[in-house]
Amino acid sequence: MAIIDLDLDTIREGLADGSILLIDVREPHEFAMGHIPGSLSMPLSTFDPAAIPEAEGRRIVFSCAAGVRSRHALMMAEAAGLPLAEHYAGGFKDWVMAGEEIARGD
């Protein structure tokens, strides 16, 4: 599987128009301190590809702090037979550095 690196503009547009389901694989304390609004928390430490919710026509995209853990989640999904390949390459750090809005809490 070839991993597809998505950029900030693609993530921003996909969240705004509802075409992306963004799954944040950082740990719960990281997610609570700040996350991309609309993202879903599924920590890599307990990640189960079978628990990925139905995307209902949206693209499933993984995100983490900077793109490393999201790549691991993609490899785990592929090993489970799921045809997922997209992640936010810059991750939460890129989102924050661009001055985008963040959400806090669970």
Residue frames as qw, qx, qy, qz and C-alpha x, y, z in Angstrom:
[[0.000, 0.889, 0.458, 0.000, 0.00, 0.00, 0.00],
 [0.374, 0.341, -0.024, 0.862, 1.22, 3.45, -0.83],
 [0.228, -0.643, -0.507, 0.527, 0.60, 5.92, 1.99],
 [0.205, 0.695, 0.329, 0.605, -0.94, 9.18, 0.84],
 [0.333, -0.296, -0.345, 0.826, 0.26, 12.30, 2.67],
 [0.031, 0.822, 0.482, 0.301, -2.45, 14.96, 2.92],
 [0.312, 0.203, -0.197, 0.907, -1.70, 18.60, 3.62],
 [0.020, 0.307, 0.506, -0.806, -3.32, 21.27, 5.76],
 [0.369, 0.181, -0.211, -0.887, -5.51, 22.66, 2.98],
 [0.490, -0.067, -0.792, -0.359, -6.92, 19.22, 2.16],
 [0.283, -0.289, -0.817, 0.410, -7.69, 18.50, 5.82],
 [0.109, 0.278, 0.275, -0.914, -9.23, 21.93, 6.40],
 [0.446, 0.122, -0.404, -0.789, -11.44, 21.63, 3.30],
 [0.468, -0.102, -0.863, -0.161, -12.43, 18.01, 4.05],
 [0.160, -0.318, -0.736, 0.576, -13.49, 18.86, 7.59],
 [0.208, 0.270, 0.090, -0.936, -15.37, 21.95, 6.45],
 [0.557, 0.140, -0.418, -0.704, -17.35, 20.13, 3.76],
 [0.784, -0.180, 0.420, -0.419, -17.78, 16.92, 5.77],
 [0.827, 0.413, -0.345, -0.163, -15.91, 14.71, 3.31],
 [0.453, 0.381, -0.721, 0.361, -13.23, 13.61, 5.83],
 [0.791, -0.588, -0.117, -0.121, -13.54, 11.60, 9.04],
 [0.294, 0.673, -0.544, 0.406, -10.33, 12.55, 10.87],
 [0.883, -0.413, -0.223, 0.023, -9.13, 9.99, 13.41],
 [0.004, -0.814, 0.472, -0.339, -6.55, 11.28, 15.90],
 [0.903, -0.073, -0.412, 0.096, -4.33, 8.45, 17.15],
 [0.150, 0.514, -0.531, 0.657, -2.49, 10.46, 19.82],
 [0.331, -0.214, -0.835, 0.385, -2.90, 9.45, 23.45],
 [0.217, -0.768, -0.594, -0.102, -5.94, 10.65, 25.45],
 [0.378, -0.703, -0.167, 0.578, -3.99, 13.25, 27.45],
 [0.274, -0.124, 0.403, 0.864, -2.61, 14.74, 24.22],
 [0.038, -0.506, -0.690, -0.516, -6.06, 14.83, 22.65],
 [0.310, -0.785, -0.509, 0.172, -7.56, 16.48, 25.76],
 [0.370, -0.527, 0.015, 0.765, -4.88, 19.21, 25.77],
 [0.292, 0.620, -0.168, -0.709, -5.76, 20.14, 22.20],
 [0.498, 0.146, 0.806, 0.285, -7.02, 18.57, 19.00],
 [0.076, -0.024, -0.500, -0.862, -8.35, 19.43, 15.58],
 [0.516, 0.170, 0.373, -0.752, -12.05, 20.28, 15.90],
 [0.811, 0.282, -0.130, -0.496, -14.22, 17.46, 14.64],
 [0.425, 0.395, -0.814, 0.014, -11.55, 14.78, 15.00],
 [0.897, -0.321, -0.134, -0.273, -12.25, 11.47, 16.70],
 [0.193, -0.672, 0.690, -0.188, -9.87, 10.06, 19.34],
 [0.994, 0.009, -0.080, -0.074, -8.64, 6.48, 18.81],
 [0.287, -0.803, 0.519, 0.059, -5.26, 6.22, 20.63],
 [0.607, 0.484, -0.622, -0.098, -2.61, 4.15, 18.90],
 [0.088, -0.368, 0.847, -0.374, -1.74, 2.40, 22.20],
 [0.479, 0.170, 0.773, -0.379, -5.18, 0.73, 22.16],
 [0.428, 0.411, -0.336, -0.732, -5.90, 1.02, 18.45],
 [0.500, 0.157, 0.852, -0.013, -8.20, -1.63, 17.03],
 [0.089, 0.104, -0.545, -0.827, -8.92, -1.27, 13.31],
 [0.155, -0.411, -0.877, -0.194, -12.19, -3.16, 13.82],
 [0.141, -0.653, -0.542, 0.510, -13.40, -0.27, 16.02],
 [0.071, -0.114, 0.270, 0.953, -13.11, 2.33, 13.26],
 [0.422, 0.483, 0.531, -0.554, -16.62, 3.73, 12.86],
 [0.519, 0.562, 0.580, 0.280, -18.55, 3.71, 9.61],
 [0.277, -0.198, 0.153, 0.928, -17.39, 6.64, 7.53],
 [0.328, 0.707, 0.553, -0.296, -20.81, 7.14, 5.90],
 [0.558, 0.761, 0.239, 0.229, -19.33, 8.24, 2.59],
 [0.102, -0.956, 0.272, 0.030, -16.46, 10.21, 4.10],
 [0.679, 0.463, -0.493, 0.286, -12.76, 9.52, 3.60],
 [0.774, -0.618, -0.053, 0.128, -11.08, 8.11, 6.71],
 [0.447, 0.687, -0.326, 0.472, -7.87, 10.00, 7.44],
 [0.758, -0.460, -0.310, 0.344, -5.52, 9.40, 10.36],
 [0.128, 0.834, -0.193, 0.501, -3.73, 12.16, 12.25],
 [0.747, -0.416, -0.322, 0.406, -1.27, 12.40, 15.14],
 [0.320, -0.799, 0.005, 0.509, 1.25, 14.98, 16.33],
 [0.026, 0.721, -0.439, -0.536, 3.53, 14.99, 13.27],
 [0.703, 0.454, -0.360, -0.413, 2.70, 12.03, 11.02],
 [0.130, 0.383, -0.911, 0.080, 4.59, 9.11, 12.56],
 [0.340, 0.079, 0.842, -0.411, 1.85, 7.42, 14.60],
 [0.654, 0.459, 0.131, -0.587, -0.74, 8.03, 11.90],
 [0.488, 0.485, -0.673, -0.271, 1.46, 6.04, 9.49],
 [0.039, -0.153, 0.956, -0.248, 1.57, 3.20, 12.06],
 [0.534, 0.284, 0.537, -0.588, -2.24, 3.27, 12.30],
 [0.641, 0.513, -0.275, -0.500, -2.44, 2.97, 8.52],
 [0.304, 0.371, -0.876, -0.052, -0.14, -0.07, 8.59],
 [0.252, 0.040, 0.860, -0.442, -2.30, -1.66, 11.30],
 [0.624, 0.421, 0.228, -0.618, -5.45, -0.97, 9.27],
 [0.546, 0.500, -0.567, -0.361, -3.85, -2.47, 6.18],
 [0.080, 0.235, -0.956, 0.153, -2.84, -5.59, 8.15],
 [0.393, 0.239, 0.719, -0.521, -6.49, -5.91, 9.20],
 [0.325, 0.347, 0.795, 0.377, -7.55, -5.80, 5.56],
 [0.143, 0.847, 0.372, -0.352, -8.92, -2.26, 5.50],
 [0.584, 0.465, 0.299, 0.595, -8.27, -0.26, 2.32],
 [0.170, -0.972, -0.108, 0.120, -7.13, 2.93, 4.08],
 [0.752, 0.209, 0.047, 0.623, -4.12, 4.91, 2.92],
 [0.148, 0.750, 0.059, 0.642, -4.49, 8.61, 3.85],
 [0.554, -0.575, -0.381, 0.466, -3.03, 10.54, 6.74],
 [0.025, 0.993, 0.004, 0.115, -2.39, 14.16, 7.67],
 [0.781, 0.275, -0.260, 0.497, 1.36, 14.27, 7.18],
 [0.148, 0.538, -0.301, 0.773, 1.93, 17.42, 9.24],
 [0.469, -0.396, -0.752, 0.241, -0.43, 16.41, 12.00],
 [0.314, -0.854, -0.399, 0.113, -1.54, 18.50, 14.94],
 [0.476, -0.480, 0.076, 0.733, 1.76, 20.40, 15.09],
 [0.229, 0.192, 0.503, 0.811, 1.25, 21.64, 11.53],
 [0.167, -0.730, -0.604, -0.274, -2.36, 22.60, 12.34],
 [0.430, -0.783, -0.242, 0.380, -1.25, 24.65, 15.36],
 [0.447, -0.287, 0.253, 0.809, 1.69, 26.27, 13.53],
 [0.126, 0.390, 0.567, 0.714, -0.75, 27.44, 10.83],
 [0.142, -0.019, 0.287, -0.947, -2.81, 29.21, 13.50],
 [0.471, -0.283, -0.665, -0.505, -5.86, 27.02, 13.02],
 [0.604, -0.458, 0.174, -0.629, -8.53, 26.74, 15.72],
 [0.340, 0.120, -0.918, 0.164, -8.11, 23.91, 18.23],
 [0.706, -0.492, -0.238, -0.450, -10.56, 22.17, 20.54],
 [0.038, 0.403, -0.779, 0.479, -9.82, 21.05, 24.10],
 [0.652, -0.125, 0.505, -0.552, -11.21, 18.27, 26.27],
 [0.496, 0.004, 0.866, 0.067, -12.48, 14.86, 25.34]]
